[in-house]
Amino acid sequence: PGLPRQLDQATAPGAFLAAERLGHPAPEGTLDALGAEEPSRYAIDVTRYIVLRRADGSVAGSLPPLAATLPLDTAAFRSAQAGRKSWRTQAWVGREMRVVYVPVSQHGVRGERVIQAAASLTSVHAVRRDLILALAGVVLLGTAATFLGAWSLAGSAVRPVSEIIAQATRIDAGGPEPRIAAHVDTEEYR
């Protein structure tokens, strides 16, 4: 839940910036009012896709131009027309996208335009995958270290008993004064 929420928080400002700038549009009322002279460079640098939609859902402008092909979620679009921003996860060009729909007020009229801003969830999925791999590595290393430590501790605890057993098996029944070296310094054997 944390990473997608961070992506939402990073995507929303672009949508609100676009909505604010479009509230005072250029004569055409297109996304050129955002001041992006080079839309493809904008998409690479910002990694956000923005679409301005008319009241009927058709595209009025987009940054970069490819963003015009973003699918429209009609429920989220209607919610934005009613004045509420709305979040959705949608598939687009083979990627999972996080999309926000933001209402745009122009000349005091709400619902005439809606900004649709999208960001790819690819980076979120990559971070999750890397985190899972790192955690798996830590768990494996921790398990191996614990096993080696337990093996060593168990070996040192059982070693005196093993020595006594070995001495006892070497004693001949008829031998002179057989003796077993009892580990006197070991508290457990007193």
C-alpha positions as CSV (number, residue, x, y, z in Angstrom):
1,P,0.0,0.0,0.0
2,G,2.9,2.5,0.7
3,L,4.6,2.5,-2.7
4,P,1.4,3.0,-4.8
5,R,0.3,5.7,-2.4
6,Q,3.6,7.5,-2.9
7,L,3.1,7.2,-6.6
8,D,-0.4,8.7,-6.2
9,Q,1.1,11.6,-4.2
10,A,3.7,12.2,-6.9
11,T,1.2,12.0,-9.8
12,A,-1.5,14.3,-8.2
13,P,0.6,17.5,-8.3
14,G,1.1,17.3,-12.0
15,A,-2.7,16.9,-12.5
16,F,-3.4,19.8,-10.2
17,L,-0.8,21.9,-11.9
18,A,-2.4,21.1,-15.2
19,A,-5.9,21.9,-13.8
20,E,-4.7,25.2,-12.4
21,R,-3.0,26.3,-15.6
22,L,-6.0,25.2,-17.6
23,G,-8.3,27.3,-15.4
24,H,-6.6,30.2,-17.1
25,P,-6.2,28.7,-20.6
26,A,-4.5,29.8,-23.7
27,P,-6.9,30.9,-26.3
28,E,-7.3,27.3,-27.6
29,G,-7.6,25.8,-24.1
30,T,-5.2,23.0,-24.9
31,L,-2.4,21.6,-22.9
32,D,0.1,23.8,-24.6
33,A,-0.8,26.2,-21.8
34,L,1.4,24.0,-19.6
35,G,4.5,25.5,-21.3
36,A,5.9,22.2,-22.5
37,E,7.6,23.0,-25.8
38,E,8.8,19.4,-26.2
39,P,6.1,17.0,-25.1
40,S,8.3,13.9,-25.6
41,R,11.0,15.3,-23.4
42,Y,8.4,16.3,-20.8
43,A,7.2,12.6,-20.7
44,I,10.7,11.3,-20.3
45,D,11.6,13.8,-17.6
46,V,8.4,13.8,-15.6
47,T,7.2,10.2,-16.5
48,R,3.6,11.4,-16.3
49,Y,1.0,11.4,-19.0
50,I,-1.7,14.1,-19.0
51,V,-4.9,14.2,-21.0
52,L,-7.4,17.1,-21.0
53,R,-10.9,15.7,-21.7
54,R,-14.0,17.6,-22.8
55,A,-17.5,17.1,-21.1
56,D,-18.3,14.2,-23.5
57,G,-15.0,12.4,-22.6
58,S,-13.2,13.2,-25.9
59,V,-9.6,14.3,-25.9
60,A,-9.0,18.1,-26.0
61,G,-5.2,17.8,-25.6
62,S,-2.5,15.6,-24.3
63,L,1.1,15.6,-23.1
64,P,2.9,13.8,-24.7
65,P,0.6,13.2,-27.8
66,L,0.7,9.4,-27.1
67,A,-1.2,10.1,-23.9
68,A,-4.3,10.8,-26.0
69,T,-4.7,7.0,-26.3
70,L,-5.1,6.5,-22.5
71,P,-8.4,4.6,-21.9
72,L,-11.2,6.5,-20.2
73,D,-12.7,5.1,-17.1
74,T,-16.2,6.5,-17.3
75,A,-17.1,6.1,-13.6
76,A,-14.0,8.0,-12.6
77,F,-14.6,10.6,-15.3
78,R,-18.2,11.2,-14.1
79,S,-16.9,11.5,-10.5
80,A,-14.4,14.1,-11.6
81,Q,-17.1,16.0,-13.5
82,A,-19.1,16.0,-10.2
83,G,-16.1,17.7,-8.5
84,R,-14.3,14.8,-6.9
85,K,-10.9,13.6,-7.8
86,S,-10.9,9.9,-8.5
87,W,-8.1,7.3,-8.6
88,R,-8.0,4.1,-10.8
89,T,-5.5,1.5,-11.8
90,Q,-5.7,0.8,-15.6
91,A,-3.9,-1.1,-18.2
92,W,-2.4,0.9,-21.1
93,V,0.2,0.0,-23.8
94,G,1.1,-3.2,-21.9
95,R,1.7,-1.5,-18.6
96,E,-0.3,-1.1,-15.4
97,M,-0.9,2.6,-14.8
98,R,-2.1,4.6,-11.8
99,V,-4.5,7.2,-13.1
100,V,-6.1,10.2,-11.4
101,Y,-9.1,12.2,-12.8
102,V,-9.3,15.8,-11.6
103,P,-12.1,18.3,-12.3
104,V,-11.2,21.5,-14.0
105,S,-13.2,24.7,-13.3
106,Q,-13.1,27.2,-16.2
107,H,-14.8,30.5,-15.7
108,G,-16.6,29.2,-12.6
109,V,-18.1,26.2,-14.5
110,R,-17.2,22.8,-13.2
111,G,-17.6,19.5,-15.2
112,E,-16.8,20.9,-18.6
113,R,-13.2,19.7,-18.6
114,V,-11.4,16.9,-16.7
115,I,-7.7,16.3,-16.4
116,Q,-6.6,12.6,-16.6
117,A,-3.0,12.1,-15.3
118,A,-1.3,8.8,-15.4
119,A,2.0,7.3,-14.1
120,S,3.3,3.8,-14.8
121,L,3.4,1.3,-11.9
122,T,6.4,-0.3,-13.4
123,S,8.8,1.4,-11.1
124,V,6.7,0.5,-8.1
125,H,6.7,-3.2,-9.1
126,A,10.5,-3.0,-9.7
127,V,11.1,-1.6,-6.2
128,R,8.8,-4.3,-4.7
129,R,10.7,-7.0,-6.6
130,D,14.1,-5.7,-5.5
131,L,12.9,-5.4,-1.9
132,I,11.6,-9.0,-1.9
133,L,14.9,-10.2,-3.3
134,A,16.9,-8.2,-0.7
135,L,14.7,-9.6,2.1
136,A,15.0,-13.1,0.8
137,G,18.8,-12.7,0.8
138,V,18.8,-11.4,4.3
139,V,16.5,-14.3,5.5
140,L,18.8,-16.9,3.8
141,L,22.0,-15.4,5.2
142,G,20.4,-15.1,8.7
143,T,19.2,-18.7,8.5
144,A,22.6,-20.0,7.4
145,A,24.4,-18.0,10.2
146,T,21.9,-19.3,12.8
147,F,22.4,-22.9,11.6
148,L,26.2,-22.6,11.7
149,G,26.1,-21.0,15.1
150,A,23.7,-23.6,16.5
151,W,25.8,-26.4,15.0
152,S,29.0,-25.0,16.6
153,L,27.2,-24.5,20.0
154,A,25.7,-27.9,20.0
155,G,29.1,-29.5,19.1
156,S,30.9,-27.7,21.9
157,A,28.2,-28.7,24.4
158,V,28.3,-32.4,23.4
159,R,32.1,-32.8,22.9
160,P,32.9,-33.7,26.5
161,V,30.2,-36.4,26.5
162,S,31.5,-37.8,23.2
163,E,35.0,-38.0,24.7
164,I,33.8,-39.9,27.8
165,I,31.9,-42.3,25.7
166,A,35.0,-42.9,23.5
167,Q,37.1,-43.5,26.6
168,A,34.6,-45.9,28.1
169,T,34.5,-48.0,24.9
170,R,38.3,-48.4,24.9
171,I,38.5,-49.8,28.4
172,D,39.2,-53.6,28.6
173,A,37.3,-55.5,31.1
174,G,40.4,-57.0,32.6
175,G,42.8,-54.0,32.3
176,P,44.5,-52.5,35.3
177,E,42.7,-49.5,36.9
178,P,40.8,-48.2,34.0
179,R,40.2,-44.4,34.3
180,I,38.0,-42.0,32.5
181,A,39.0,-38.4,32.3
182,A,35.9,-36.7,33.7
183,H,35.8,-33.1,32.7
184,V,36.0,-31.7,36.2
185,D,36.0,-28.1,34.9
186,T,32.6,-28.6,33.3
187,E,29.9,-27.7,35.7
188,E,27.3,-30.1,34.2
189,Y,29.5,-33.2,34.9
190,R,30.1,-32.7,38.7
